[in-house]
Amino acid sequence: MIKKIFTLVAALIVLQTVNVKADEGMWLPMLLKRNMVDMQKNGLKLTAEELYSVNQASLKDAIISFSGFCTGEIISDKGLILTNHHCGYDAVREASTVQNDLLTNGFFAKNMEEEIPSPGLYAKFLIRMDDVTGRVMGALTSDMDATQRAAKINEMTREIKAEAGKDNAYEIEVKSFFHGNEYYLFVYETFKDIRLVGAPPEAIGKFGGDTDNWMWPRHTGDFAMFRVYASADNKPAAYSKDNVPYKPRHFLPVNISGVQKNDFAMIIGYPGSTDRFLTSHGVKMALDKSSPAIVKIRTEKLAIMKEGMDKDPAVRLQYASKYSQTSNYWKYYIGQQQGLKRNKVIESKQAEEKAFAEWVAKDEKRKEKYGTLMADFDKAYADYNNYIMPRTYLIEAAFQGPEVFFLAFQFQGLQKMLSDKTTKPEAIKAATEELKGAVAEHFLNYNEAIDKKLFASLFAMYQNDVAKEMHAPVFNEVNSKYKGDWKAYADKLFSKSIFTNEQRMNAFLAKPSAKTLNKDMGYSFMNSLYGDYTARIRTHTREYDQRKGELSKDWVAGLREMQPQRNFYPDANSTMRLTYGKVLDYNPMDAAYYGYITTTDGILQKEDPSSEEFVVPARLK
């Protein structure tokens, strides 16, 4: 049994928080035996079996993937979940009204009957993971090209998943690691009856806002609480009043005595994705092109949403989650650019590549295998250089920009069915009924004025920042008919399109026709932009993705071959990982010192009633 745990789970930062100096690594729990000597030397009191075990309760049984986008921790024998405030943000928003604003005021259930069902959320528990590299790689042959390799890998993945999922209700995943050099099977049990238990007021849960996000020192009460419910036999079940709190295999005891400098600490959870094996070419492209573009687009998007939210409390609730999701990685990309430059990552990568080239040159077999690798990277990135901006703008300004674009995109399947005279009426009816759900969800938290401003502003940026030869035909229409005035074009589109008005959309769904869709300005705009991208640009981006994947596989294999004594860890890919270190203070820059812990004194020192990011509620004082 695990008796006492000093752990930082999910990088949770509450009112009293710590600065953890972590050793480099996002380690797979199944393989932690490789790290045990170092971890125990740093102060770990647990065994590898107590961290990860298939046959007995272990730490991994208390850690969940919270709805696929966050980490959560089970902290009681009645399925109580602790997670980050932003992870529960949308659930709290959905439970809020202007009259009962739980986001602003906070919420804590006084008993289980007051806990609020949160449809769409789930808790995914890792049952086990297995190394299936031999089976996948053993099916590949040297004479296969990239397409044949990918097809065979997909075939083997389906076969392995089918076998592992036979005669059980588990979810099965097979994922690639080390850029296709290893493969692991993951078995999960997923519970979908999740209920909101509590969250602090937004002034506490988001104290410091975007200014302090991704920063230290931080003073945010960054937590929310939920509970997992199960059937009477402790199995996953759809929501029911008859369900009971889940009894976990293990839960984390909470240590309220605090931490001391040099204490051992761990973070265990489900980080989304990293690209630590990226070459200097990729880092340079991110610094020079993609990251600045993302920051620029999101800065404009945030300003437009904020303007609308500040005018109306109802709109603030509608857009609170959208704003938060956009701002989180907006701040991340800003910090990433600063960190890459400050830490001279390009230069570090180039030094690594130079050492690799020298190692390759010393052996004929290595030259045959890796001799052209860096030159191939040069060519792949040079070819892709023309397409990174249209791709970035398509993702950020179109698919994650005005919501009208993605709604229209969802109707492509119906348009094809309506245009095909052989499509059976029942098939059209089924497709239409399915779209009705997406339409209802879309308009539930939709503000036409905000979306129209986003449309006009973001696509004007698209036109200015993406090379003219990469423009879709609809850009010519805006320039010729509207003299390049995107506001005028947006006014016309939003006044006419079925995709900008719920009543017009419902009337269309009651009597759908291909003619109506094809003539609609919203659908025509989406079809022109995405259709042109698909026809002229996607071929190049797919070739780049495939080529980069092949080269990265060889690059990672070569690095591991060059450094056989080094304990490499794979990039994050939304699977469970563990990192560790010690609780320490640090010096972030010349003449600056940050302590290892923050206190409530810092909250009062940062208080600024004129800034909504640094308001301190009277109750907290």
C-alpha positions as CSV (number, residue, x, y, z in Angstrom):
1,M,0.0,0.0,0.0
2,I,1.1,3.5,-0.6
3,K,1.3,5.1,2.8
4,K,2.5,8.7,2.2
5,I,2.8,10.6,-1.1
6,F,4.4,13.9,-1.7
7,T,3.4,14.6,-5.2
8,L,2.4,17.4,-7.5
9,V,-0.3,16.0,-9.7
10,A,-1.4,17.6,-12.9
11,A,0.8,20.6,-12.1
12,L,-2.0,21.7,-9.7
13,I,-1.3,25.1,-8.3
14,V,-3.5,26.1,-5.3
15,L,-3.3,29.2,-3.0
16,Q,0.0,27.9,-1.6
17,T,2.1,26.8,-4.5
18,V,5.6,25.6,-5.2
19,N,8.3,26.0,-7.8
20,V,9.5,22.5,-8.9
21,K,12.8,22.0,-10.6
22,A,12.1,18.9,-12.7
23,D,14.6,16.7,-14.3
24,E,14.2,16.5,-18.1
25,G,11.7,13.9,-19.1
26,M,8.1,12.7,-19.7
27,W,8.5,9.1,-18.7
28,L,6.1,6.2,-19.5
29,P,4.9,4.7,-16.2
30,M,5.4,1.1,-17.5
31,L,9.1,1.8,-18.0
32,L,9.9,3.6,-14.8
33,K,12.2,0.9,-13.5
34,R,14.9,2.6,-15.8
35,N,14.6,5.7,-13.7
36,M,14.2,4.2,-10.2
37,V,17.8,4.6,-9.0
38,D,17.8,8.3,-9.9
39,M,14.3,8.9,-8.5
40,Q,15.1,7.2,-5.2
41,K,18.4,9.1,-5.0
42,N,16.4,12.3,-5.3
43,G,14.1,11.2,-2.4
44,L,11.4,8.9,-3.8
45,K,10.1,6.5,-1.1
46,L,8.0,4.4,-3.4
47,T,8.8,1.3,-5.5
48,A,8.2,1.1,-9.2
49,E,5.4,-1.3,-8.5
50,E,3.7,1.2,-6.3
51,L,3.8,3.8,-9.1
52,Y,2.6,1.5,-11.9
53,S,1.1,-2.0,-11.5
54,V,-1.3,-4.0,-13.5
55,N,-1.9,-6.6,-10.7
56,Q,-2.3,-4.4,-7.7
57,A,-3.5,-0.9,-6.8
58,S,-0.9,1.7,-7.6
59,L,-0.5,5.4,-8.1
60,K,-1.6,5.3,-11.8
61,D,-5.0,4.1,-10.7
62,A,-5.7,7.5,-9.1
63,I,-4.8,9.5,-12.2
64,I,-7.3,10.1,-14.9
65,S,-7.5,11.5,-18.4
66,F,-10.2,14.1,-17.7
67,S,-12.3,14.3,-20.8
68,G,-9.3,13.9,-23.1
69,F,-8.0,17.5,-22.6
70,C,-6.9,17.5,-19.0
71,T,-5.5,15.5,-16.1
72,G,-7.5,14.7,-12.9
73,E,-6.7,13.0,-9.7
74,I,-9.0,10.8,-7.5
75,I,-8.6,12.1,-3.9
76,S,-11.2,10.1,-2.0
77,D,-12.7,6.6,-1.8
78,K,-15.9,8.1,-3.2
79,G,-14.5,9.1,-6.6
80,L,-13.8,12.7,-5.8
81,I,-11.8,14.3,-8.7
82,L,-9.4,17.2,-8.3
83,T,-8.4,19.0,-11.6
84,N,-7.5,22.4,-12.8
85,H,-9.9,25.3,-12.8
86,H,-9.7,25.8,-16.6
87,C,-10.5,22.1,-17.0
88,G,-13.8,22.5,-15.3
89,Y,-14.4,26.0,-16.7
90,D,-16.9,25.1,-19.4
91,A,-18.9,22.8,-17.1
92,V,-19.2,25.7,-14.6
93,R,-20.1,28.1,-17.4
94,E,-22.8,25.7,-18.7
95,A,-24.3,25.5,-15.1
96,S,-24.3,29.3,-14.9
97,T,-27.0,31.8,-15.8
98,V,-26.8,35.6,-15.6
99,Q,-29.0,35.4,-12.5
100,N,-26.9,32.6,-10.9
101,D,-23.4,33.2,-12.2
102,L,-21.3,30.3,-10.8
103,L,-18.3,31.4,-12.8
104,T,-18.1,34.7,-11.0
105,N,-19.4,33.6,-7.6
106,G,-18.0,30.0,-7.4
107,F,-19.9,26.9,-6.4
108,F,-19.6,24.1,-3.8
109,A,-22.2,21.4,-3.4
110,K,-23.1,20.9,0.3
111,N,-24.0,17.3,-0.3
112,M,-24.0,14.8,-3.2
113,E,-27.6,15.7,-4.1
114,E,-26.5,19.2,-5.0
115,E,-23.7,18.0,-7.4
116,I,-24.5,19.1,-10.9
117,P,-24.4,16.5,-13.8
118,S,-21.9,17.6,-16.5
119,P,-22.8,15.9,-19.8
120,G,-19.9,15.4,-22.2
121,L,-17.2,15.0,-19.5
122,Y,-15.6,11.7,-18.7
123,A,-12.9,10.0,-16.6
124,K,-10.6,7.6,-18.4
125,F,-8.6,5.2,-16.2
126,L,-5.5,3.5,-17.5
127,I,-5.8,-0.3,-16.9
128,R,-2.6,-1.3,-18.5
129,M,-0.1,-0.6,-21.3
130,D,1.8,-3.1,-23.4
131,D,4.8,-2.9,-25.8
132,V,3.6,-4.1,-29.2
133,T,6.5,-2.7,-31.2
134,G,7.8,-6.2,-32.2
135,R,4.4,-7.1,-33.6
136,V,3.9,-3.9,-35.6
137,M,7.4,-3.5,-36.8
138,G,7.7,-7.3,-37.6
139,A,5.0,-6.9,-40.2
140,L,7.0,-4.3,-42.1
141,T,9.4,-5.2,-44.9
142,S,12.3,-3.2,-46.4
143,D,10.8,-3.1,-49.8
144,M,7.7,-1.3,-48.7
145,D,7.3,2.4,-49.6
146,A,5.9,5.0,-47.2
147,T,2.3,4.5,-48.3
148,Q,2.6,0.7,-48.0
149,R,4.2,1.0,-44.6
150,A,1.4,3.3,-43.3
151,A,-1.2,0.9,-44.6
152,K,0.4,-2.1,-42.9
153,I,0.8,-0.2,-39.7
154,N,-2.9,0.7,-39.7
155,E,-3.8,-2.9,-40.5
156,M,-1.7,-4.2,-37.6
157,T,-3.1,-1.5,-35.3
158,R,-6.7,-2.5,-36.1
159,E,-5.9,-6.1,-35.5
160,I,-4.2,-5.6,-32.2
161,K,-7.0,-3.3,-31.0
162,A,-9.7,-5.9,-32.0
163,E,-7.9,-8.6,-30.1
164,A,-7.4,-6.5,-26.9
165,G,-11.0,-5.3,-26.9
166,K,-12.5,-8.7,-27.5
167,D,-15.0,-9.8,-24.8
168,N,-14.7,-6.6,-22.7
169,A,-15.9,-3.0,-22.5
170,Y,-12.6,-1.4,-22.4
171,E,-11.3,1.3,-24.8
172,I,-8.2,0.3,-26.7
173,E,-5.6,2.6,-28.3
174,V,-2.4,1.8,-30.1
175,K,0.0,4.8,-30.3
176,S,3.3,5.5,-32.0
177,F,6.3,6.6,-30.0
178,F,9.7,7.9,-30.9
179,H,8.3,9.0,-34.3
180,G,7.3,5.5,-35.4
181,N,10.2,3.6,-33.9
182,E,8.1,2.0,-31.1
183,Y,4.4,1.2,-30.6
184,Y,2.4,0.7,-27.4
185,L,-1.1,-0.6,-26.6
186,F,-3.2,1.2,-24.0
187,V,-6.3,-0.2,-22.3
188,Y,-8.7,2.2,-20.6
189,E,-11.9,2.1,-18.6
190,T,-14.1,5.2,-19.2
191,F,-16.8,6.6,-16.9
192,K,-19.2,9.1,-18.4
193,D,-21.4,10.1,-15.4
194,I,-19.3,13.0,-14.1
195,R,-20.8,15.7,-11.7
196,L,-19.6,19.1,-10.7
197,V,-18.8,19.3,-7.0
198,G,-17.1,22.7,-6.7
199,A,-15.0,25.5,-8.1
200,P,-13.8,28.7,-6.5
201,P,-14.9,32.1,-7.8
202,E,-13.3,33.1,-11.1
203,A,-11.3,35.9,-9.3
204,I,-9.5,33.0,-7.4
205,G,-9.6,30.3,-10.0
206,K,-8.2,32.6,-12.7
207,F,-6.4,35.1,-10.5
208,G,-3.6,36.7,-12.6
209,G,-5.4,35.8,-15.9
210,D,-3.3,35.8,-19.0
211,T,-0.6,37.9,-17.3
212,D,0.3,35.1,-14.9
213,N,-0.6,32.2,-17.1
214,W,2.4,29.9,-17.8
215,M,4.4,32.1,-15.4
216,W,6.1,31.9,-12.0
217,P,5.5,33.2,-9.3
218,R,1.8,32.4,-9.6
219,H,-1.0,32.9,-7.0
220,T,-3.9,31.2,-8.7
221,G,-6.4,29.0,-7.0
222,D,-6.3,26.8,-10.0
223,F,-8.6,24.0,-9.1
224,A,-12.1,22.5,-9.6
225,M,-13.7,19.4,-8.2
226,F,-15.9,16.7,-9.8
227,R,-17.0,13.2,-8.9
228,V,-17.1,10.0,-10.8
229,Y,-20.4,8.0,-10.6
230,A,-20.8,4.3,-11.5
231,S,-23.4,1.6,-11.6
232,A,-24.2,-0.4,-8.4
233,D,-21.5,-2.9,-9.5
234,N,-18.9,-0.1,-9.8
235,K,-18.9,-0.2,-13.7
236,P,-19.2,2.6,-16.2
237,A,-22.8,3.6,-16.8
238,A,-24.7,6.4,-18.5
239,Y,-26.0,9.1,-16.1
240,S,-28.7,7.9,-13.8
241,K,-30.0,9.0,-10.4
242,D,-29.5,5.4,-9.3
243,N,-25.7,5.6,-9.9
244,V,-23.4,5.7,-6.9
245,P,-20.0,7.3,-6.3
246,Y,-17.2,5.3,-7.9
247,K,-15.0,3.2,-5.6
248,P,-11.4,3.6,-7.0
249,R,-8.7,1.0,-6.9
250,H,-6.5,3.7,-5.3
251,F,-6.9,7.4,-4.3
252,L,-4.3,10.0,-3.4
253,P,-4.2,11.0,0.3
254,V,-3.9,14.7,0.6
255,N,-0.9,16.1,2.5
256,I,-1.8,19.4,4.1
257,S,1.5,19.9,5.9
258,G,3.1,21.6,2.9
259,V,6.5,21.1,1.4
260,Q,10.1,22.1,2.1
261,K,12.9,23.1,-0.1
262,N,14.7,20.0,-1.6
263,D,11.6,17.8,-1.2
264,F,11.2,15.2,-3.9
265,A,8.2,15.9,-6.2
266,M,6.5,14.3,-9.1
267,I,4.1,15.4,-11.7
268,I,2.0,12.6,-13.3
269,G,-0.7,13.1,-15.8
270,Y,-1.7,13.3,-19.5
271,P,0.3,16.0,-21.3
272,G,-1.0,16.8,-24.8
273,S,1.8,16.9,-27.3
274,T,5.4,17.9,-27.6
275,D,8.0,17.9,-30.4
276,R,11.3,17.7,-28.5
277,F,13.0,15.9,-31.4
278,L,12.3,18.8,-33.8
279,T,15.4,19.8,-35.8
280,S,16.7,23.3,-36.1
281,H,14.8,23.7,-39.3
282,G,11.5,23.2,-37.5
283,V,12.4,25.5,-34.6
284,K,13.4,28.2,-37.0
285,M,10.1,27.9,-39.0
286,A,8.1,28.1,-35.8
287,L,10.0,31.2,-34.6
288,D,10.0,33.0,-38.0
289,K,6.5,32.1,-39.3
290,S,3.9,29.9,-37.6
291,S,4.1,31.1,-34.0
292,P,4.1,34.9,-34.8
293,A,1.1,34.3,-37.1
294,I,-0.8,32.3,-34.4
295,V,-0.1,35.0,-31.8
296,K,-1.2,37.8,-34.2
297,I,-4.5,36.0,-35.2
298,R,-5.4,35.1,-31.6
299,T,-4.6,38.6,-30.4
300,E,-7.2,40.0,-32.8
301,K,-9.7,37.3,-32.0
302,L,-9.4,37.9,-28.2
303,A,-9.8,41.6,-28.6
304,I,-13.0,41.2,-30.6
305,M,-14.5,38.6,-28.2
306,K,-13.5,40.7,-25.2
307,E,-15.2,43.8,-26.6
308,G,-18.5,41.9,-27.0
309,M,-18.2,40.2,-23.7
310,D,-17.6,43.4,-21.8
311,K,-20.9,44.9,-23.2
312,D,-23.3,42.2,-22.0
313,P,-23.1,39.7,-19.1
314,A,-25.1,37.1,-21.1
315,V,-22.5,37.3,-23.9
316,R,-19.7,37.0,-21.3
317,L,-21.1,33.7,-20.3
318,Q,-21.6,32.6,-23.9
319,Y,-18.0,33.3,-24.8
320,A,-16.2,32.7,-21.5
321,S,-14.9,29.2,-22.5
322,K,-14.2,30.2,-26.1
323,Y,-12.1,33.1,-24.9
324,S,-10.3,31.0,-22.3
325,Q,-9.4,28.3,-24.8
326,T,-8.1,30.8,-27.2
327,S,-6.1,32.8,-24.6
328,N,-4.4,29.8,-23.0
329,Y,-2.3,28.8,-25.9
330,W,-2.0,32.4,-27.1
331,K,0.0,33.1,-24.0
332,Y,1.9,29.8,-24.4
333,Y,3.1,30.7,-27.9
334,I,4.3,34.1,-26.7
335,G,6.3,32.5,-23.9
336,Q,7.5,29.7,-26.3
337,Q,9.0,32.3,-28.7
338,Q,10.7,34.1,-25.8
339,G,12.1,30.8,-24.3
340,L,13.4,29.5,-27.6
341,K,15.3,32.7,-28.2
342,R,16.5,33.1,-24.7
343,N,17.7,29.5,-24.4
344,K,19.3,29.7,-27.9
345,V,17.5,26.5,-28.9
346,I,18.2,26.9,-32.6
347,E,22.0,27.0,-31.9
348,S,21.7,24.1,-29.5
349,K,19.9,22.0,-32.2
350,Q,22.4,23.0,-34.8
351,A,25.2,21.8,-32.5
352,E,23.5,18.5,-32.0
353,E,23.0,18.1,-35.7
354,K,26.7,18.9,-36.3
355,A,27.7,16.2,-33.8
356,F,25.4,13.8,-35.5
357,A,26.9,14.5,-38.9
358,E,30.4,13.9,-37.6
359,W,29.3,10.6,-36.0
360,V,27.7,9.5,-39.2
361,A,30.8,10.4,-41.3
362,K,33.0,8.0,-39.2
363,D,31.3,4.8,-40.5
364,E,30.4,3.7,-44.0
365,K,27.2,1.8,-42.9
366,R,26.1,4.9,-41.0
367,K,26.8,7.1,-44.0
368,E,24.7,4.8,-46.2
369,K,21.8,4.9,-43.6
370,Y,21.9,8.5,-42.5
371,G,24.3,10.3,-44.8
372,T,21.7,12.5,-46.6
373,L,19.4,13.0,-43.6
374,M,20.3,16.6,-42.9
375,A,20.2,17.6,-46.5
376,D,16.9,15.9,-46.9
377,F,15.5,17.9,-43.9
378,D,16.8,21.1,-45.6
379,K,14.9,20.3,-48.8
380,A,11.7,19.2,-47.0
381,Y,11.5,22.5,-45.1
382,A,12.5,24.6,-48.1
383,D,9.7,23.0,-50.1
384,Y,7.2,23.5,-47.3
385,N,8.2,27.1,-46.7
386,N,5.6,28.4,-49.2
387,Y,2.7,26.6,-47.6
388,I,3.2,27.1,-43.9
389,M,1.3,30.5,-43.9
390,P,-1.8,29.4,-45.8
391,R,-2.0,26.3,-43.6
392,T,-1.6,28.3,-40.4
393,Y,-4.2,30.8,-41.5
394,L,-6.6,28.1,-42.6
395,I,-6.5,26.5,-39.1
396,E,-6.4,29.6,-37.0
397,A,-8.4,32.2,-39.0
398,A,-10.9,29.9,-40.6
399,F,-11.5,26.7,-38.7
400,Q,-10.8,28.3,-35.3
401,G,-12.0,31.8,-36.4
402,P,-15.6,32.8,-37.2
403,E,-17.8,29.9,-36.2
404,V,-19.9,30.3,-39.4
405,F,-17.0,28.7,-41.3
406,F,-16.9,25.5,-39.4
407,L,-20.7,25.2,-39.3
408,A,-20.7,25.4,-43.1
409,F,-17.9,22.9,-43.3
410,Q,-20.0,20.4,-41.5
411,F,-22.6,20.5,-44.3
412,Q,-20.3,19.1,-47.0
413,G,-21.5,15.6,-46.6
414,L,-25.2,16.6,-46.9
415,Q,-24.4,18.7,-50.0
416,K,-22.9,15.7,-51.7
417,M,-25.9,13.5,-50.8
418,L,-28.3,16.1,-52.0
419,S,-26.4,16.5,-55.3
420,D,-26.4,12.8,-55.9
421,K,-29.8,11.7,-57.4
422,T,-29.2,8.1,-56.3
423,T,-29.2,9.0,-52.6
424,K,-32.1,7.5,-50.8
425,P,-34.5,9.9,-48.9
426,E,-34.0,8.0,-45.6
427,A,-30.2,8.6,-45.9
428,I,-30.8,12.4,-46.4
429,K,-33.2,12.4,-43.5
430,A,-30.7,10.7,-41.2
431,A,-27.9,13.1,-42.2
432,T,-30.3,16.1,-41.7
433,E,-31.3,14.9,-38.2
434,E,-27.7,14.5,-37.2
435,L,-26.9,18.0,-38.3
436,K,-29.8,19.4,-36.3
437,G,-27.9,18.5,-33.1
438,A,-24.8,20.3,-34.3
439,V,-26.9,23.4,-35.4
440,A,-28.6,23.5,-32.0
441,E,-25.3,23.4,-30.2
442,H,-23.8,26.0,-32.5
443,F,-26.5,28.6,-31.9
444,L,-26.7,27.9,-28.2
445,N,-23.7,30.1,-27.5
446,Y,-23.5,32.1,-30.7
447,N,-23.4,35.9,-31.1
448,E,-23.8,37.1,-34.7
449,A,-22.2,40.5,-34.1
450,I,-19.0,39.0,-32.7
451,D,-18.8,36.4,-35.4
452,K,-19.3,39.0,-38.1
453,K,-16.5,41.1,-36.7
454,L,-14.2,38.0,-36.5
455,F,-15.1,37.1,-40.1
456,A,-14.3,40.6,-41.5
457,S,-11.1,41.1,-39.5
458,L,-9.5,37.7,-39.7
459,F,-10.0,37.2,-43.4
460,A,-8.7,40.7,-44.1
461,M,-5.6,39.5,-42.2
462,Y,-5.6,36.3,-44.2
463,Q,-5.6,38.3,-47.4
464,N,-2.8,40.6,-46.3
465,D,-0.5,38.0,-44.7
466,V,-0.8,35.0,-47.1
467,A,0.9,35.3,-50.5
468,K,-1.5,36.3,-53.3
469,E,-0.8,33.2,-55.3
470,M,-2.2,31.2,-52.4
471,H,-5.5,33.0,-52.3
472,A,-8.8,31.2,-53.1
473,P,-11.0,32.5,-55.9
474,V,-13.4,34.1,-53.4
475,F,-10.7,36.6,-52.5
476,N,-10.9,37.9,-56.1
477,E,-14.6,38.3,-55.7
478,V,-14.2,40.4,-52.5
479,N,-11.6,42.6,-54.3
480,S,-13.6,43.1,-57.5
481,K,-17.2,43.3,-56.2
482,Y,-16.5,44.8,-52.7
483,K,-13.2,46.7,-53.5
484,G,-11.4,44.6,-50.9
485,D,-13.8,45.8,-48.1
486,W,-14.2,42.7,-45.9
487,K,-16.6,44.5,-43.6
488,A,-19.0,45.1,-46.5
489,Y,-18.6,41.5,-47.7
490,A,-19.3,40.3,-44.2
491,D,-22.4,42.5,-43.8
492,K,-23.9,41.0,-47.0
493,L,-22.9,37.4,-46.1
494,F,-24.3,37.6,-42.6
495,S,-27.6,39.2,-43.7
496,K,-28.2,36.4,-46.3
497,S,-26.6,33.1,-45.3
498,I,-28.5,30.4,-43.6
499,F,-25.4,29.6,-41.5
500,T,-25.6,32.9,-39.6
501,N,-29.3,32.7,-38.5
502,E,-31.0,29.9,-36.6
503,Q,-34.4,30.5,-38.1
504,R,-33.1,30.4,-41.7
505,M,-31.0,27.3,-40.8
506,N,-34.0,25.5,-39.3
507,A,-36.1,26.4,-42.4
508,F,-33.4,24.9,-44.6
509,L,-33.2,21.7,-42.5
510,A,-36.9,21.3,-42.8
511,K,-36.6,21.2,-46.6
512,P,-32.9,20.8,-47.6
513,S,-31.8,21.2,-51.2
514,A,-28.4,21.2,-53.0
515,K,-29.5,24.4,-54.8
516,T,-30.0,26.4,-51.6
517,L,-26.6,25.3,-50.3
518,N,-24.7,26.0,-53.4
519,K,-26.2,29.5,-53.7
520,D,-25.6,30.3,-50.0
521,M,-22.8,32.9,-49.5
522,G,-21.6,31.3,-46.3
523,Y,-21.3,27.8,-47.9
524,S,-19.8,29.3,-51.1
525,F,-17.2,31.1,-49.1
526,M,-16.2,28.0,-47.2
527,N,-16.3,25.9,-50.3
528,S,-14.1,28.3,-52.2
529,L,-11.5,28.6,-49.4
530,Y,-11.3,25.0,-48.3
531,G,-11.9,23.6,-51.8
532,D,-9.0,25.7,-53.2
533,Y,-6.8,24.7,-50.3
534,T,-7.6,21.0,-50.9
535,A,-7.0,21.2,-54.6
536,R,-3.8,23.3,-54.7
537,I,-2.1,23.3,-51.3
538,R,-3.0,20.2,-49.3
539,T,-1.1,17.9,-51.7
540,H,2.1,19.8,-50.8
541,T,1.4,19.8,-47.0
542,R,0.6,16.1,-47.1
543,E,3.8,15.4,-48.9
544,Y,5.7,17.5,-46.4
545,D,4.0,15.7,-43.4
546,Q,4.8,12.3,-44.9
547,R,8.4,13.2,-45.7
548,K,8.9,14.9,-42.3
549,G,7.5,11.8,-40.6
550,E,9.9,9.5,-42.5
551,L,12.9,11.8,-41.8
552,S,12.0,12.2,-38.2
553,K,11.8,8.5,-37.7
554,D,15.4,8.1,-39.0
555,W,16.6,11.1,-37.0
556,V,15.3,9.8,-33.7
557,A,16.6,6.3,-34.5
558,G,20.0,7.8,-35.3
559,L,20.1,9.8,-32.2
560,R,19.3,6.8,-30.0
561,E,21.9,4.8,-31.9
562,M,24.5,7.5,-31.4
563,Q,23.9,7.7,-27.7
564,P,23.1,4.1,-26.5
565,Q,23.7,4.9,-22.8
566,R,21.2,7.8,-22.8
567,N,17.7,7.1,-21.4
568,F,15.5,8.8,-24.0
569,Y,11.9,9.6,-23.4
570,P,9.2,9.9,-26.2
571,D,7.3,13.0,-27.0
572,A,4.0,13.6,-25.2
573,N,1.0,12.3,-27.1
574,S,-1.9,12.4,-24.5
575,T,-0.7,9.2,-22.8
576,M,0.2,9.0,-19.1
577,R,3.6,10.4,-18.2
578,L,5.6,11.1,-15.1
579,T,8.3,13.6,-14.5
580,Y,10.2,14.3,-11.3
581,G,12.6,16.7,-9.5
582,K,13.0,18.7,-6.4
583,V,11.2,21.6,-4.9
584,L,13.7,24.5,-5.3
585,D,14.0,28.2,-5.8
586,Y,15.6,29.7,-8.9
587,N,17.0,32.7,-10.6
588,P,15.1,33.3,-13.8
589,M,17.4,36.1,-15.0
590,D,20.2,38.4,-14.0
591,A,19.6,39.9,-10.5
592,A,16.2,38.2,-10.1
593,Y,15.3,35.6,-7.4
594,Y,12.1,33.6,-7.1
595,G,11.4,31.6,-4.0
596,Y,10.2,28.0,-4.1
597,I,6.8,28.8,-2.6
598,T,4.2,31.5,-2.9
599,T,1.8,32.6,-0.1
600,T,-1.3,34.7,0.2
601,D,0.9,37.7,0.8
602,G,1.6,37.8,-2.9
603,I,-2.2,37.9,-3.7
604,L,-2.5,41.1,-1.8
605,Q,0.6,42.5,-3.3
606,K,-0.7,41.9,-6.8
607,E,-4.1,43.2,-6.1
608,D,-5.3,45.8,-8.6
609,P,-9.0,46.7,-8.6
610,S,-8.7,48.4,-11.9
611,S,-7.7,45.1,-13.6
612,E,-10.1,42.2,-13.8
613,E,-7.2,39.8,-13.7
614,F,-6.1,41.0,-10.2
615,V,-9.3,41.7,-8.3
616,V,-9.2,40.2,-4.8
617,P,-12.7,39.4,-3.5
618,A,-13.6,40.8,-0.1
619,R,-14.5,37.3,1.1
620,L,-11.0,36.1,0.2
621,K,-9.4,39.0,2.2
